[in-house]
């Protein structure tokens, strides 16, 4: 073919394309293919065997629109074209993907007649697009500078074809949303929208929705949707993107069948930032309508009717972003952002729940004493529940504070149960409740909750580490070792994984291996709990001098910030020093140290169980019989 254009009809394989009418035939049967997919096919068959860039295709499809999610729309259009041709990205017969560059038509193309497309016809040549591309880039850049003042909010529907008929789906994963603006400073906003969609879709009912951590490794992947669905053991995937311009937000969504990668449904949703909660609910309800029958769906979210202050919402999302990172620095930043959100809107229940979560976690991931933060976390949780009793995060945070600070096991059970009933797909709540059951000796029930958490977040090192911890506490060390090795296969840099592996190896009598694991954990994360457990390992391995050196490190840290008394007791336990171990455990009781919850089931303290002082400590911890 020459640059003058395509023949009126072109043939490839069993297909024939009528270029003038935009109709695609397979034998005598006319196939139903969206217009955008046909335009892509024209561009590709015009240059068979050559790369046609993504940028060329986008400008061919949307020559004048500066407010379209190009990547999302192009991906959807190519996928629909492949569906029509019966083609597959991993084994292409017609359309080959060149990752991050574009596409190439790999089948032989034969012209049907010698007629050409006349000048001014509806299909622009891809060669013309290439020649105009640099000028168009400059024009678009100028448009971007004034978009905030002169934007026209386009409502673009990505799918003009009817939804596929599929069987009812019960499990879905929402992949990390793309940041269409390409501005890394907006990553916190996009991540927050991802979490919100997951939460709202779970609230819609009738679905198992995987947690955000289960899908994070698929951000930006070129892996086929059916392969991802198989790895995650779900029936459907949601792909999407977020575009924010000022106080305007667009979410674009593509729902994909996990068995074959075919598109089930696609749409986009536009709202002002003040109505973003309604946007979450609208998108989730639309997805639920495609996935499950009406009999299994709940009503719309109660959060959907509330308007929200844009600055409060922005601060809340920043808080969630730092909360998810879990370091002491991030948790303190999360507290600041949640406080700012509450200052803007004192009725913002989600911000109170986030504040409660951040404050409750500070003793675990930082160097702040429980008494200096958990009571404030509990107050924030109570305020969140007072504002919205249906907020699962508020009940979960109240449960954790009641458990770890008040040692009120009855109240903790009640709040955990309520949180799980409101949001059964939150793996963190399942972890916390599973640990609470385990620490009192209910190992089977605890393991069941942790396994449910693993089903929701199957590749999370945190979840898998806690599954291993349950088997450690119930003294099934072989099973615990298998679980922790799975963690290490997923993330060789996960410090807590090495520490727990060391503890398990100590109980299996593998003391040299245990010391190496514990040393590696401390190297990766110089944290008081890891140092204490290394000191414990040195003590059991007969390396008294090395154990005492870890004790000195803890004492040095304690002069600068809070160090749990249980950490000192741990080193003395390794040295077999009953008196000092019990002295420090009694101090741990007074300071409400979180690791006091381990007392009833932790093998580290088995050598103290016959001592009357230890039994009195157990009694004062209010462990249920």
C-alpha positions as CSV (number, residue, x, y, z in Angstrom):
1,X,0.0,0.0,0.0
2,X,1.1,3.5,-0.7
3,X,0.6,6.8,1.2
4,X,-2.5,7.6,-0.7
5,X,-4.5,5.4,1.6
6,X,-6.1,2.0,1.9
7,X,-8.1,0.0,-0.5
8,X,-11.9,0.1,0.0
9,X,-11.7,-3.4,1.4
10,X,-8.7,-5.2,2.9
11,X,-8.4,-8.8,3.9
12,X,-6.4,-10.5,6.6
13,X,-6.9,-14.1,7.8
14,X,-10.6,-14.9,7.8
15,X,-11.5,-11.2,8.2
16,X,-12.4,-8.5,5.7
17,X,-12.5,-4.8,6.6
18,X,-14.7,-2.3,4.7
19,X,-12.7,0.8,5.1
20,X,-15.3,3.3,3.9
21,X,-18.1,2.0,6.1
22,X,-16.0,0.9,9.1
23,X,-17.5,-2.6,9.0
24,X,-15.6,-5.7,9.9
25,X,-16.7,-9.1,8.5
26,X,-15.8,-12.7,9.3
27,X,-17.0,-14.6,6.3
28,X,-20.6,-13.4,5.7
29,X,-21.0,-12.3,9.3
30,X,-20.7,-8.7,10.3
31,X,-19.0,-8.2,13.6
32,X,-20.1,-5.7,16.2
33,X,-16.9,-3.6,16.9
34,X,-16.8,-0.1,18.5
35,X,-15.9,2.8,16.2
36,X,-12.6,3.6,18.1
37,X,-11.5,0.0,17.7
38,X,-12.2,0.2,14.0
39,X,-10.1,3.3,13.7
40,X,-7.2,1.6,15.4
41,X,-7.5,-1.4,13.0
42,X,-7.4,1.0,10.0
43,X,-4.3,2.6,11.3
44,X,-2.6,-0.7,11.9
45,X,-3.4,-2.4,8.6
46,X,-2.3,0.7,6.8
47,X,1.3,0.0,8.0
48,X,1.5,-3.8,8.4
49,X,4.7,-5.0,10.1
50,X,5.6,-1.5,11.3
51,X,5.4,0.0,14.8
52,X,2.4,2.4,15.2
53,X,3.1,4.3,18.4
54,X,0.6,4.8,21.2
55,X,0.9,8.5,20.8
56,X,0.0,8.3,17.1
57,X,-3.0,6.2,17.9
58,X,-4.2,8.5,20.7
59,X,-4.0,11.6,18.5
60,X,-5.7,9.8,15.6
61,X,-8.6,8.9,17.9
62,X,-8.8,12.1,19.9
63,X,-7.4,14.9,17.8
64,X,-9.0,17.8,19.6
65,X,-9.9,16.6,23.1
66,X,-7.4,17.6,25.7
67,X,-9.3,16.1,28.6
68,X,-9.5,12.4,27.8
69,X,-7.8,9.6,29.7
70,X,-5.8,8.6,26.6
71,X,-4.0,5.5,28.0
72,X,-7.2,4.0,29.6
73,X,-9.3,4.7,26.4
74,X,-6.6,3.3,24.1
75,X,-6.1,0.1,26.1
76,X,-9.8,-0.5,26.2
77,X,-10.2,0.1,22.5
78,X,-7.3,-2.3,21.6
79,X,-8.7,-4.9,24.0
80,X,-12.1,-4.8,22.3
81,X,-10.5,-5.1,18.9
82,X,-8.6,-8.1,20.1
83,X,-11.8,-9.6,21.4
84,X,-13.5,-9.2,18.0
85,X,-10.5,-10.8,16.2
86,X,-10.2,-13.6,18.8
87,X,-6.6,-12.5,19.3
88,X,-4.5,-12.6,22.5
89,X,-1.8,-10.2,23.7
90,X,0.6,-13.0,24.8
91,X,0.2,-15.1,21.6
92,X,-0.7,-12.5,18.9
93,X,-1.9,-13.6,15.5
94,X,-2.8,-10.1,14.4
95,X,-1.9,-7.4,16.8
96,X,1.5,-7.5,18.6
97,X,2.1,-5.2,21.6
98,X,5.5,-3.5,21.9
99,X,5.5,-2.6,25.6
100,X,5.3,1.1,26.4
101,X,5.8,1.9,22.7
102,X,2.8,0.8,20.7
103,X,1.4,-1.9,18.4
104,X,2.3,-3.7,15.2
105,X,0.0,-5.6,12.8
106,X,1.7,-9.0,12.2
107,X,-0.7,-10.7,9.8
108,X,-0.6,-10.4,6.0
109,X,-2.9,-7.7,4.6
110,X,-4.3,-8.1,1.1
111,X,-6.2,-5.2,-0.7
112,X,-9.6,-6.1,-2.1
113,X,-9.9,-3.5,-4.9
114,X,-7.8,-0.7,-6.3
115,X,-10.2,2.1,-5.1
116,X,-8.7,4.5,-2.6
117,X,-10.1,6.6,0.1
118,X,-10.9,10.0,-1.4
119,X,-9.5,13.1,0.2
120,X,-11.5,14.5,3.1
121,X,-12.9,11.1,4.0
122,X,-13.7,10.3,7.7
123,X,-10.5,8.3,8.3
124,X,-7.3,10.4,8.8
125,X,-4.1,8.8,7.6
126,X,-1.8,7.8,10.4
127,X,1.0,9.3,8.3
128,X,-0.7,12.7,8.5
129,X,-1.0,12.2,12.3
130,X,2.8,11.6,12.6
131,X,3.6,14.8,10.6
132,X,1.3,16.9,12.7
133,X,2.3,15.4,16.0
134,X,5.0,17.9,17.2
135,X,2.7,20.9,16.4
136,X,-0.1,19.2,18.3
137,X,2.1,18.6,21.4
138,X,2.8,22.4,21.6
139,X,-0.9,23.2,21.3
140,X,-1.8,20.7,24.0
141,X,0.8,22.1,26.4
142,X,-0.7,25.6,26.0
143,X,-4.1,24.2,26.7
144,X,-2.9,22.5,29.9
145,X,-1.7,25.9,31.2
146,X,-5.2,27.4,31.1
147,X,-7.2,24.2,31.8
148,X,-7.9,25.3,35.4
149,X,-9.6,28.5,34.3
150,X,-11.3,27.5,31.1
151,X,-12.0,23.8,31.4
152,X,-15.1,22.2,29.9
153,X,-15.9,19.1,31.9
154,X,-16.3,16.3,29.3
155,X,-18.3,13.3,30.2
156,X,-16.8,10.6,28.0
157,X,-18.2,7.1,28.0
158,X,-15.4,4.7,27.2
159,X,-17.7,1.9,26.1
160,X,-20.3,2.2,23.5
161,X,-20.8,-1.5,23.1
162,X,-23.3,-3.5,25.2
163,X,-21.9,-5.3,28.3
164,X,-21.0,-8.9,27.9
165,X,-23.3,-11.5,29.5
166,X,-21.4,-13.2,32.3
167,X,-22.3,-15.5,35.1
168,X,-22.6,-13.9,38.6
169,X,-19.2,-13.0,40.0
170,X,-18.4,-13.2,43.7
171,X,-14.7,-12.2,43.9
172,X,-12.9,-9.2,42.4
173,X,-9.6,-7.3,42.7
174,X,-9.3,-3.6,42.0
175,X,-5.8,-3.0,40.5
176,X,-3.9,0.1,41.5
177,X,-5.4,3.1,39.7
178,X,-3.3,5.0,37.2
179,X,-2.4,8.6,37.9
180,X,-3.3,10.1,34.6
181,X,-1.8,13.5,35.4
182,X,1.7,11.9,35.6
183,X,2.3,14.2,38.6
184,X,3.9,12.2,41.4
185,X,2.7,14.7,44.0
186,X,-0.8,13.4,43.3
187,X,0.1,9.7,44.1
188,X,-1.4,10.1,47.6
189,X,-4.7,11.2,46.0
190,X,-4.9,8.3,43.5
191,X,-3.9,5.8,46.2
192,X,-6.7,7.1,48.4
193,X,-9.3,6.8,45.6
194,X,-8.1,3.2,45.1
195,X,-8.8,2.4,48.8
196,X,-12.1,4.2,48.8
197,X,-13.3,2.2,45.7
198,X,-12.4,-1.0,47.4
199,X,-14.2,0.0,50.6
200,X,-17.3,1.1,48.8
201,X,-17.5,-2.0,46.6
202,X,-17.2,-4.2,49.6
203,X,-20.0,-2.2,51.3
204,X,-22.2,-2.8,48.3
205,X,-22.4,-6.5,49.4
206,X,-22.3,-9.9,47.8
207,X,-18.6,-9.7,46.8
208,X,-15.2,-10.7,48.1
209,X,-13.1,-7.7,47.3
210,X,-9.3,-8.1,47.8
211,X,-7.4,-5.6,50.0
212,X,-5.3,-2.8,48.4
213,X,-2.1,-4.6,49.5
214,X,-3.0,-7.7,47.4
215,X,-2.7,-5.8,44.2
216,X,0.0,-3.2,44.7
217,X,2.7,-5.3,42.9
218,X,0.6,-5.1,39.7
219,X,0.9,-1.3,39.4
220,X,2.0,-0.6,35.9
221,X,2.3,-4.2,34.9
222,X,1.9,-5.5,31.3
223,X,0.8,-8.9,32.6
224,X,-2.4,-10.2,31.0
225,X,-5.6,-9.7,33.1
226,X,-6.4,-13.4,33.1
227,X,-2.9,-14.2,34.5
228,X,-3.4,-11.7,37.3
229,X,-6.8,-13.0,38.1
230,X,-5.4,-16.5,38.3
231,X,-2.6,-15.5,40.7
232,X,-5.0,-13.6,42.9
233,X,-7.7,-16.3,42.7
234,X,-10.5,-13.9,41.7
235,X,-13.1,-14.0,39.0
236,X,-12.9,-10.4,37.8
237,X,-10.5,-7.5,37.8
238,X,-11.1,-3.7,37.8
239,X,-8.6,-1.5,36.0
240,X,-8.9,2.2,36.1
241,X,-7.4,5.7,36.3
242,X,-7.9,8.9,38.2
243,X,-7.7,12.4,36.8
244,X,-7.9,15.4,39.0
245,X,-7.9,19.0,37.8
246,X,-8.4,21.5,40.6
247,X,-11.6,20.5,42.4
248,X,-12.8,18.3,39.5
249,X,-12.2,14.5,39.7
250,X,-12.8,11.8,37.1
251,X,-12.6,8.0,37.7
252,X,-12.5,5.8,34.6
253,X,-13.1,2.1,35.2
254,X,-12.8,-1.0,33.1
255,X,-14.3,-4.3,34.4
256,X,-12.5,-7.4,33.0
257,X,-13.5,-11.0,33.1
258,X,-10.7,-12.9,34.9
259,X,-11.2,-16.1,32.9
260,X,-10.5,-14.7,29.5
261,X,-9.5,-11.0,29.8
262,X,-12.6,-9.8,27.9
263,X,-14.1,-6.5,28.8
264,X,-17.4,-6.8,30.8
265,X,-18.1,-3.1,31.1
266,X,-16.5,0.3,31.1
267,X,-17.5,3.7,32.2
268,X,-16.3,7.0,33.7
269,X,-17.6,9.1,36.6
270,X,-17.1,12.9,37.0
271,X,-17.7,14.8,40.2
272,X,-16.7,17.9,42.1
273,X,-14.4,17.2,44.9
274,X,-17.1,18.2,47.4
275,X,-19.1,15.2,46.1
276,X,-16.3,12.7,46.0
277,X,-18.0,10.4,48.5
278,X,-21.0,10.2,46.2
279,X,-18.6,9.5,43.4
280,X,-17.1,6.5,45.3
281,X,-20.5,5.1,46.0
282,X,-21.8,5.7,42.4
283,X,-18.9,3.9,40.8
284,X,-19.1,1.0,43.3
285,X,-22.8,0.6,42.8
286,X,-22.4,0.6,39.1
287,X,-19.7,-2.1,39.3
288,X,-21.8,-4.1,41.7
289,X,-24.7,-4.0,39.3
290,X,-22.5,-5.6,36.6
291,X,-21.1,-8.3,39.0
292,X,-23.8,-9.6,41.4
293,X,-27.5,-9.9,41.3
294,X,-29.7,-7.3,43.0
295,X,-30.8,-9.9,45.6
296,X,-27.2,-10.0,46.9
297,X,-26.5,-6.3,46.9
298,X,-27.0,-3.9,49.9
299,X,-28.4,-0.5,49.5
300,X,-26.3,2.6,48.6
301,X,-23.6,3.6,51.1
302,X,-24.8,5.9,53.9
303,X,-21.7,8.0,53.2
304,X,-22.8,8.9,49.7
305,X,-25.1,11.8,50.6
306,X,-22.6,13.8,52.6
307,X,-20.7,16.7,51.0
308,X,-17.2,17.2,52.1
309,X,-14.8,20.1,52.5
310,X,-12.2,19.6,49.7
311,X,-9.3,20.7,51.9
312,X,-10.4,18.3,54.7
313,X,-10.7,15.4,52.2
314,X,-7.2,16.2,50.8
315,X,-5.7,16.2,54.3
316,X,-7.5,12.9,55.0
317,X,-6.0,11.2,51.9
318,X,-2.6,12.5,52.8
319,X,-3.1,11.0,56.3
320,X,-4.1,7.6,54.8
321,X,-1.1,7.6,52.5
322,X,1.3,8.0,55.5
323,X,-0.7,5.6,57.7
324,X,-0.2,2.9,55.2
325,X,3.6,3.2,55.3
326,X,3.7,2.4,59.1
327,X,7.1,3.9,60.1
328,X,7.2,6.2,63.1
329,X,7.9,9.2,60.9
330,X,4.9,8.4,58.6
331,X,2.6,7.7,61.5
332,X,3.4,11.1,63.1
333,X,2.8,12.8,59.7
334,X,-0.5,10.9,59.5
335,X,-1.6,12.2,62.9
336,X,-0.8,15.8,61.7
337,X,-2.9,15.4,58.5
338,X,-5.8,13.8,60.3
339,X,-5.8,16.6,62.8
340,X,-5.8,19.1,60.0
341,X,-8.8,17.3,58.4
342,X,-10.7,17.4,61.6
343,X,-9.9,21.1,62.2
344,X,-11.5,21.8,58.8
345,X,-14.4,19.5,59.4
346,X,-15.1,18.5,63.1
347,X,-17.8,16.1,61.9
348,X,-15.5,14.1,59.6
349,X,-15.9,10.6,61.0
350,X,-13.3,9.0,58.7
351,X,-10.6,11.4,59.8
352,X,-11.3,10.5,63.4
353,X,-11.0,6.8,62.6
354,X,-7.7,7.4,60.8
355,X,-6.4,9.4,63.7
356,X,-7.4,6.6,66.1
357,X,-5.6,4.0,63.9
358,X,-2.4,6.1,63.6
359,X,-2.2,6.8,67.4
360,X,-2.9,3.2,68.3
361,X,-0.1,2.0,66.1
362,X,2.6,4.4,67.3
363,X,3.8,2.1,70.2
364,X,4.2,-0.8,67.7
365,X,6.1,1.0,65.0
366,X,7.7,3.9,66.9
367,X,9.2,4.9,70.2
368,X,6.2,6.4,71.9
369,X,4.8,5.0,75.1
370,X,1.3,3.6,75.0
371,X,0.1,5.9,77.7
372,X,1.1,8.9,75.6
373,X,-0.9,8.0,72.5
374,X,-3.4,5.1,72.9
375,X,-5.9,6.9,75.2
376,X,-6.0,9.6,72.6
377,X,-6.5,7.0,69.9
378,X,-9.4,5.5,71.9
379,X,-11.1,8.9,72.2
380,X,-10.8,9.5,68.5
381,X,-12.3,6.1,67.8
382,X,-15.2,6.8,70.1
383,X,-15.8,10.1,68.4
384,X,-15.8,8.4,65.0
385,X,-18.4,5.9,66.1
386,X,-20.5,8.7,67.6
387,X,-20.5,10.4,64.3
388,X,-21.1,7.3,62.2
389,X,-21.8,4.0,63.9
390,X,-21.6,2.1,60.6
391,X,-17.9,3.0,60.2
392,X,-15.9,-0.3,60.5
393,X,-12.6,1.4,61.0
394,X,-13.9,3.2,64.0
395,X,-15.0,0.0,65.7
396,X,-11.8,-1.8,64.8
397,X,-9.7,1.0,66.3
398,X,-11.8,1.0,69.5
399,X,-11.4,-2.7,69.7
400,X,-7.6,-2.5,69.4
401,X,-7.3,0.2,72.1
402,X,-9.6,-1.7,74.4
403,X,-7.5,-4.8,73.9
404,X,-4.0,-3.4,74.0
405,X,-4.4,-0.7,76.6
406,X,-7.4,-1.5,78.8
407,X,-7.0,-5.3,78.5
408,X,-10.8,-5.3,78.2
409,X,-11.2,-8.6,76.3
410,X,-15.0,-8.5,76.3
411,X,-15.3,-5.0,74.8
412,X,-12.6,-5.8,72.3
413,X,-14.5,-8.9,71.1
414,X,-17.7,-7.0,70.8
415,X,-16.0,-4.2,68.7
416,X,-14.0,-6.6,66.5
417,X,-17.2,-8.5,65.8
418,X,-19.0,-5.3,64.9
419,X,-16.2,-4.1,62.6
420,X,-16.0,-7.4,60.7
421,X,-19.8,-7.5,60.3
422,X,-19.6,-4.0,58.8
423,X,-16.6,-4.7,56.6
424,X,-15.8,-8.4,56.3
425,X,-13.1,-7.7,53.6
426,X,-10.7,-5.7,55.8
427,X,-7.7,-8.0,56.4
428,X,-6.2,-5.8,59.1
429,X,-9.2,-6.2,61.3
430,X,-9.1,-9.9,60.7
431,X,-5.4,-9.9,61.8
432,X,-6.1,-8.0,65.0
433,X,-9.0,-10.2,66.0
434,X,-7.1,-13.4,65.1
435,X,-4.2,-12.3,67.3
436,X,-6.5,-11.4,70.1
437,X,-8.0,-14.9,70.0
438,X,-4.5,-16.5,69.8
439,X,-3.1,-14.6,72.7
440,X,-5.8,-16.0,75.0
441,X,-5.1,-19.5,73.7
442,X,-7.9,-19.9,71.2
443,X,-5.5,-21.1,68.5
444,X,-8.0,-22.7,66.0
445,X,-10.2,-19.6,66.0
446,X,-7.2,-17.3,65.7
447,X,-5.8,-19.3,62.8
448,X,-9.2,-19.2,61.1
449,X,-9.3,-15.4,61.2
450,X,-5.7,-15.1,59.9
451,X,-6.5,-17.5,57.1
452,X,-9.4,-15.3,56.1
453,X,-7.0,-12.3,56.1
454,X,-4.7,-14.2,53.9
455,X,-7.5,-14.9,51.4
456,X,-8.2,-11.2,51.2
457,X,-4.5,-10.2,50.9
458,X,-2.7,-13.3,49.7
459,X,0.7,-11.7,49.0
460,X,1.0,-9.4,52.0
461,X,4.2,-10.1,54.1
462,X,2.4,-8.6,57.1
463,X,-0.5,-11.0,56.9
464,X,1.7,-14.1,56.2
465,X,4.1,-13.1,59.1
466,X,1.1,-13.1,61.5
467,X,-0.1,-16.4,60.2
468,X,3.3,-17.8,61.1
469,X,3.1,-16.1,64.5
470,X,-0.2,-17.9,65.3
471,X,1.6,-21.3,64.7
472,X,4.5,-20.1,66.8
473,X,2.3,-19.3,69.7
474,X,0.6,-22.6,69.5
475,X,4.0,-24.3,69.3
476,X,3.5,-25.9,65.8
477,X,7.0,-24.8,64.8
478,X,7.2,-26.8,61.6
479,X,4.0,-25.2,60.3
480,X,5.2,-21.8,61.5
481,X,8.5,-22.3,59.6
482,X,6.7,-23.1,56.3
483,X,4.6,-20.0,56.6
484,X,7.6,-17.7,57.4
485,X,9.5,-19.1,54.4
486,X,6.7,-18.1,52.2
487,X,7.1,-14.6,53.5
488,X,10.8,-14.6,52.7
489,X,10.1,-15.8,49.2
490,X,7.9,-12.8,48.7
491,X,10.2,-10.2,50.2
492,X,13.8,-10.9,51.1
493,X,14.2,-7.5,52.6
494,X,11.3,-7.9,55.1
495,X,13.0,-7.3,58.5
496,X,10.2,-8.7,60.6
497,X,10.3,-11.9,58.6
498,X,13.9,-12.6,59.6
499,X,13.1,-11.8,63.2
500,X,10.2,-14.2,63.4
501,X,12.2,-16.9,61.5
502,X,14.9,-16.5,64.2
503,X,12.4,-17.0,67.0
504,X,11.0,-20.1,65.3
505,X,14.5,-21.5,64.7
506,X,15.3,-21.0,68.4
507,X,12.4,-23.1,69.4
508,X,13.4,-25.8,66.9
509,X,16.9,-25.9,68.5
510,X,18.5,-24.3,65.4
511,X,20.5,-21.7,67.4
512,X,23.3,-20.9,65.0
513,X,20.8,-20.4,62.2
514,X,18.5,-18.4,64.5
515,X,21.3,-16.0,65.5
516,X,22.1,-15.3,61.8
517,X,18.4,-14.7,61.1
518,X,18.0,-12.3,64.0
519,X,21.2,-10.5,63.1
520,X,19.9,-10.0,59.6
521,X,16.6,-8.6,60.9
522,X,18.4,-6.0,63.1
523,X,20.6,-5.0,60.2
524,X,17.6,-4.3,58.1
525,X,15.7,-2.5,60.8
526,X,17.5,-1.1,63.9
527,X,14.4,-1.3,66.1
528,X,14.1,-2.0,69.9
529,X,12.0,-5.1,69.6
530,X,14.4,-6.7,67.0
531,X,17.4,-5.8,69.2
532,X,15.7,-7.4,72.2
533,X,15.0,-10.6,70.3
534,X,18.6,-10.8,69.0
535,X,19.7,-10.4,72.6
536,X,17.4,-13.3,73.6
537,X,18.8,-15.4,70.8
538,X,22.4,-14.7,71.9
539,X,21.4,-15.7,75.4
540,X,19.9,-19.0,74.4
541,X,22.9,-19.7,72.2
542,X,25.3,-19.3,75.2
543,X,26.7,-16.0,73.9
544,X,26.3,-14.1,77.2
545,X,28.6,-11.2,76.3
546,X,26.8,-10.6,73.0
547,X,23.4,-10.7,74.8
548,X,24.6,-8.1,77.4
549,X,25.8,-5.9,74.6
550,X,22.2,-5.8,73.2
551,X,21.0,-5.0,76.7
552,X,23.3,-2.0,76.7
553,X,21.9,-0.9,73.3
554,X,18.4,-1.0,74.7
555,X,19.5,1.1,77.7
556,X,21.1,3.6,75.4
557,X,18.0,3.9,73.3
558,X,15.8,4.3,76.5
559,X,17.7,7.4,77.4
560,X,16.5,9.1,74.2
561,X,13.0,7.6,73.7
562,X,10.6,5.0,75.0
563,X,11.7,1.4,75.0
564,X,9.2,-1.2,76.1
565,X,10.0,-2.9,79.4
566,X,9.1,-6.2,77.8
567,X,12.2,-5.8,75.5
568,X,14.5,-5.8,78.6
569,X,12.5,-8.8,80.0
570,X,13.1,-10.6,76.7
571,X,16.9,-10.4,76.9
572,X,16.9,-11.5,80.5
573,X,14.7,-14.5,79.5
574,X,17.3,-15.5,77.0
575,X,19.9,-15.3,79.8
576,X,17.7,-17.4,82.0
577,X,17.6,-14.6,84.7
578,X,14.2,-15.1,86.3
579,X,14.3,-12.3,88.8
580,X,15.2,-9.6,86.3
581,X,12.8,-10.9,83.7
582,X,10.0,-10.8,86.2
583,X,11.0,-7.3,87.4
584,X,10.8,-6.0,83.9
585,X,7.6,-7.7,83.1
586,X,6.0,-6.0,86.2
587,X,7.2,-2.7,84.8
588,X,5.6,-3.7,81.5
589,X,2.4,-4.2,83.3
590,X,2.5,-0.7,84.7
591,X,3.3,1.0,81.4
592,X,0.7,-1.1,79.5
593,X,3.3,-2.4,77.1
594,X,1.6,-4.0,74.1
595,X,3.8,-7.2,74.2
596,X,2.4,-8.0,77.6
597,X,-0.5,-9.5,75.6
598,X,2.0,-12.3,74.5
599,X,2.4,-13.5,78.1
600,X,0.0,-16.4,78.3
601,X,1.1,-18.1,75.1
602,X,4.7,-17.0,74.2
603,X,7.3,-19.8,74.4
604,X,9.9,-17.2,75.4
605,X,8.4,-17.1,78.9
606,X,7.8,-20.8,79.4
607,X,10.6,-21.0,82.0
608,X,8.7,-18.6,84.2
609,X,5.3,-20.3,84.2
610,X,5.7,-22.2,87.5
611,X,6.7,-19.0,89.3
612,X,3.9,-17.4,91.5
613,X,4.9,-13.9,90.5
614,X,4.4,-14.8,86.8
615,X,0.9,-16.3,87.6
616,X,-0.1,-13.1,89.4
617,X,0.9,-11.1,86.3
618,X,-1.3,-13.4,84.1
619,X,-4.2,-12.8,86.6
620,X,-3.8,-9.0,86.4
621,X,-3.9,-9.1,82.6
622,X,-7.6,-10.2,82.8
623,X,-7.1,-13.1,80.3
624,X,-10.5,-14.8,79.8
625,X,-10.7,-18.4,81.1
